[in-house]
Amino acid sequence: MGKIKKVAVIGGGAAGFFAAISVKEHHPEAEVSIFEKTTKVLSKVKVSGGGRCNVTHDCQDVAELIKAYPRGGKSLTSIFHAFQPSDTIRWFEEHGVPLKIEKDGRMFPTSNSSQSVIDCLQNELMRKKIDLKLSSVVEQLSKNEDTWTLHLKDDQTQSFDRVIITTGGSPKKAGFDWLANLKLTIIPPVPSLFTFNMPNEKVKTLMGIAATTAQVKIEETKIKTQGPVLITHWGMSGPAILKASSYGARELAEKEYKFNVRINWLEEFNAEQVFNLLAEASQTSPQKQIAKLNPTSLPNRLWNFLLEKSEIQEERRWNEVGKKKLRHLAEIITNDRYKVEGKTTFKEEFVTCGGIALKDINLKTMESKHLKGLYFAGEVIDVDAITGGYNFQAAWSGGFVAGKLQ
């Protein structure tokens, strides 16, 4: 293939912007255009992390980093070696967006605003004279020798030397129909990163309460995660729940989102250790009301809820609760059981498991193995991660490597 003169990037999200910028860094003479079907760009960047944008994760070991990707994993090793979180941090700092590390490893702009990231990427587009075409719907792609043609809505066509597809995830396989003529292998998409609905569980009355060190196990699977669990008015959310939904995306879809979950509210303790903690409280403060002396790190409202679940009256004094009841309470705290009947996904932050099969892509270059000059990056491929900035890191890394157009 000859000199690269014109490049089309389809999709105006994080991967699309970064791929377009990478093309101009590696091929300064090329004309680059981004085609975005809506009137908005970087919409996920805007809402990510509660409007702060979780840019990446503080993980400098690629072998450790790939563990955060239930779909992708080791296949992503080469793109992460080419552009890893340390490169992301350096790139944004060099472009006026310093990042900070939070205690759980997530990284955000020091401004605490996703607008900093959006402004940075849009400024770089202008600086590099990248053409952004909004409301530009690409309905089909076709190839003639070394030239790719974009068939746009209203029967318009435009031709390019290279095309990078960064259209993001789609909730339905029909979202990939515009690529049907290319005969790519599409892994049917299902939701990932969702919260658990518990319509018939009383725990919802504790909405807003969080346990900071919980363990989540999904019955009849191998899925087990740790981290904060947030109780919501529909059920449970928080990092441990979102991680479980990511690891179990396909399995839980097959169960039609009906399953049982076990919670150890004190992840660092087993039942025997919790019993010893309770027994010690009983010995040292026998006359205290059990509801008014919480010897655990659990929020008091959750403590009282678990007392009720264990059939221990709140007004009881510690010396009035026998060992059998304390053992039962310790079992409830470390092996609590809830019925999940559905999921909740947030449209703006929607993450899917599925997309263009990795076996169709050369993961050293992000080029199609069968269609020369066609590249991919971001969630359009069958890669997704647990919560914590990892999905954006895959977008930055994939976009950077695709943009080299090797």
Phi, psi and omega in degrees: 000142186279200182297140182277114181254317184229132182231132175252134172247123183256108181121122185255045175259197183301312181295321180296313179298315184291325177295317180297317179296319179297320178303314182291330177289322183268337181223072188303334183277347184287145171273127183239132178233136172257129177254116179241125187287339180260187178265001184238148175239159174055036184295325178289324177302319184298317187266345183303144176060037180065032179089006179258340181069101177280087191298317182198190179234143181284080180222109186260004180248113184299322179299326178281320183302316186294342178292343182277001184244095177302324172249115183128288175047232185300335180300337185269000186308314186292320181289330178285330174291328180286326182205100184251179183308323179297326177289322177299313181301312182296317183298311182293323178295318179295338179254023170085016178234084176293146181249157177234152181260131173266167190297337178270007177094348178292148181237132183231160171298143178297340177288346185061026181224129177296339181298330177299318180290316180299311180300317181301310182293320179291322177297321180293325176299314180294317182298323182268004178057045175272132184275120179257118182250106179274161181051038181246100185269117175271117185266340180194156174239143173219158183233137175229108186055245183262008184249132175260136178245129174266122176263108184266164175302153182070026173063022175275150174226149174220145184249146183216158176281322181223151177227135175242122180264120181223047189277001176079183180281160176231136180292341181228151180300333179301338178295347179255005184300329182294347178259004189305321184292345182275352178056041174280152175278120180252122174277120184306130183282144169225158181295148171228163183055071177228163180261163186262127177269133182228070188300334185251019181252132181293342184303337180300338179295347180264019185313135181099343180278141178231139170259124190278337181228077181250161173240135182243127175236136176259122183300147178064022173219175175263010186283124179214126181226164177232157175138186179295143172239127179253130176270130184240175180286352176248349181157246183224145178218201181097164186306318182295322179290315180297321177297316179299320180293327180289309179299326184258017188311310182285317181299317183287330175295319179296330178278001182057034176060033174238110184197171177253143180238140177253133180241126165261106185292343178235077191309329184279355182240148169262178186300319181295318179295321178293320177301316179299322178297317180291319180297322179295318177298322179296323180285320186277333181225060187299330185270353181285146174290136186298329180287338184261356176231098181261105184277002181257178176269007181288147173302145185302322180294324177289319177304311181294324177296318181288330173299312181298319179296330179273003180061041174248118181294138184300327184282351179297145174270158184303321183285356178263356181255115183287170182299324181299317179293320180295323178294321178296318177297317179298323179293318179297315182298323186260351182211054182284146187234134180223150179262123178262132180225065178127177183222162172232127174244151181256116190309316186292328184253023186303128176238134179244151170258124184128180181126203182292126186298138181296333181294343179273355189240138171280105188282003171273334184237344185070018177269147174301139179288335187249342184236095184297138179089001178247125185236163181222152173201153176086200188287354177295337177266166184281066177224131171204162189228169172290171180289152177131014179100357185288325180294321176294322180299320177297325178293314180297313183294312180296319179296317180299312183291316178301321182293346176290334180052051183286000000 
